[in-house]
Amino acid sequence: MAAKKRSKKKSRKAAAEKAAADSAPAAKPQGLVRLLEDDGSVAKGKDPGLTEETLLYLYEQMVQVREFDRRMLMLQRQGRIGFYGPILGQEAATVGSVAALEHRDWIFPALREGAAAMMRGLSLTEAINQLIGNGADRCKGRQMPCHYTVKEGNYYGMSSVIGTQISHATGAAMAAKIRGDDIVVLGYMGDGATSANDFHCGMNFAAVYKSPCIMFCQNNQWAISVPLSKQSASETLAQKGKAYGMPYVRVDGNDILAVYSVTKEAAARARQGDGPTFIEAVTYRRLGHSSSDDPSKYRDDAEVELWEQRDPVDRFRVYLEKKGLWDEDKEAAFKDDIAKRVNDAIAAAEKEAPPEDETLVTDVYARVTEQQKEQLAEVLALEGRGVNTGAFPL
Ligand SMILES: Cc1ncc(C[n+]2csc(CCOP(=O)(O)OP(=O)(O)O)c2C)c(N)n1
């Protein structure tokens, strides 16, 4: 019985290793854009030549969001926030693609682009306000956690309805083209979203109308418990761009320099009127789909361990060290600084009061209806207090 169990475990491990190898950037070099090697080197003539300031900014953003991610999961486990969707492993794909855009360009996020919101102006405290849903939250606690909005940063409120980002991004890009606005729109999606109706609709319209957008697929290999092999029979997701008649590229999503470069090219194409590009970034979701799920129920640790070795942050840090821009002392001081930033943000957000009860009905219609007022009065009566009518735009 024990031997049978052991052999079953062994064959599961072998299958997981095979699955990971099949989806590994190195296993499918054909058409996969990769600049940064595992040892942190870049082949001669391939370095995109980013400034020291940009390189350090990319590193800062990746490390900051990683620490934020780690702490938010802890807060969730401690019952201090209700829910969180981790991004561990996908830092390079998000940070590299956002950095390649101009600030005026619009972003339509999918599920794991919290780093993009921060790069567009959401402070760590504001992000935690949103996760708590307190009175200082921009949406006053009305949105599910992680659904950030950064209006002034052209970061559209996150929609977790899978695939909608593609048609939203296409529509915004079509509108920009009609109005003559000089902007590019980037829509994110996961691998699972490529099976959604909106994918077809958005990709088709984007290509037919040559809209100035970038469709960026974070192929993290899993859509909750559904592996890529059960999601699509296509050899690659990137090639789906071909079917819709748009340029497509498959990039190592754990290689921030490659992600930055392909997104920059796609943005230039869109800006000069040559229409959309489909980018498949090959990466991996190392933790659960969200704080509510246990990935050990549906995938093997061997696969996760394999992807830990392809860590995007470590790879980039070695590159910075080789360039003489980083060392152990800088790393230690920087890690302390980032930890302090996140600690301070948690402390500030946890000081905020919950939203006023009146916000249950404000901002729903332009004017609060009589029926809403009655309902609110009923709720407040339970607390033994009356309605603060000053809170209503009457
Ligand atoms: C239209 C729709 N169908 C189903 C769901 C439930 N759902 C939430 S996340 C998810 C999987 C998404 O996978 P993927 O697009 O690969 O993104 P990832 O979670 O890997 O970032 C599903 C099916 C949803 N939110 N919206």
The ligand as a Tripos MOL2 file, in Angstrom:
@<TRIPOS>MOLECULE
LIG
   26    27     1     0     0
SMALL
NO_CHARGES

@<TRIPOS>ATOM
      1 C1        -16.6560   35.9900  -16.7430 C.3       1 LIG1
      2 C2        -16.0960   35.3050  -15.5190 C.ar      1 LIG1
      3 N1        -16.1620   33.9570  -15.4210 N.ar      1 LIG1
      4 C3        -15.6590   33.3360  -14.3410 C.ar      1 LIG1
      5 C4        -15.0930   34.0530  -13.3200 C.ar      1 LIG1
      6 C5        -14.5280   33.3430  -12.0970 C.3       1 LIG1
      7 N2        -13.0620   33.4550  -12.1500 N.ar      1 LIG1
      8 C6        -12.4200   34.3390  -11.3660 C.ar      1 LIG1
      9 S1        -10.7720   34.2990  -11.6230 S.2       1 LIG1
     10 C7        -10.9070   33.0690  -12.7690 C.ar      1 LIG1
     11 C8         -9.6920   32.5020  -13.4450 C.3       1 LIG1
     12 C9         -8.9000   33.5310  -14.1530 C.3       1 LIG1
     13 O1         -7.7610   32.9640  -14.7100 O.3       1 LIG1
     14 P1         -6.7980   33.8000  -15.6100 P.3       1 LIG1
     15 O2         -7.5660   34.5910  -16.6130 O.co2     1 LIG1
     16 O3         -5.7670   32.8880  -16.1310 O.co2     1 LIG1
     17 O4         -6.1530   34.8650  -14.6050 O.3       1 LIG1
     18 P2         -5.2390   34.5690  -13.3260 P.3       1 LIG1
     19 O5         -6.1790   34.3390  -12.1730 O.co2     1 LIG1
     20 O6         -4.4060   33.3970  -13.6140 O.co2     1 LIG1
     21 O7         -4.4430   35.8130  -13.1320 O.co2     1 LIG1
     22 C10       -12.2310   32.7050  -12.9390 C.ar      1 LIG1
     23 C11       -12.6890   31.6600  -13.8740 C.3       1 LIG1
     24 C12       -15.0610   35.4690  -13.4520 C.ar      1 LIG1
     25 N3        -14.5230   36.2360  -12.5150 N.pl3     1 LIG1
     26 N4        -15.5510   36.0600  -14.5630 N.ar      1 LIG1
@<TRIPOS>BOND
     1     1     2 1
     2     2     3 ar
     3     2    26 ar
     4     3     4 ar
     5     4     5 ar
     6     5     6 1
     7     5    24 ar
     8     6     7 1
     9     7     8 ar
    10     7    22 ar
    11     8     9 ar
    12     9    10 ar
    13    10    11 1
    14    10    22 ar
    15    11    12 1
    16    12    13 1
    17    13    14 1
    18    14    15 2
    19    14    16 1
    20    14    17 1
    21    17    18 1
    22    18    19 2
    23    18    20 1
    24    18    21 1
    25    22    23 1
    26    24    25 1
    27    24    26 ar
@<TRIPOS>SUBSTRUCTURE
     1 LIG1         1 GROUP 0 **** ****
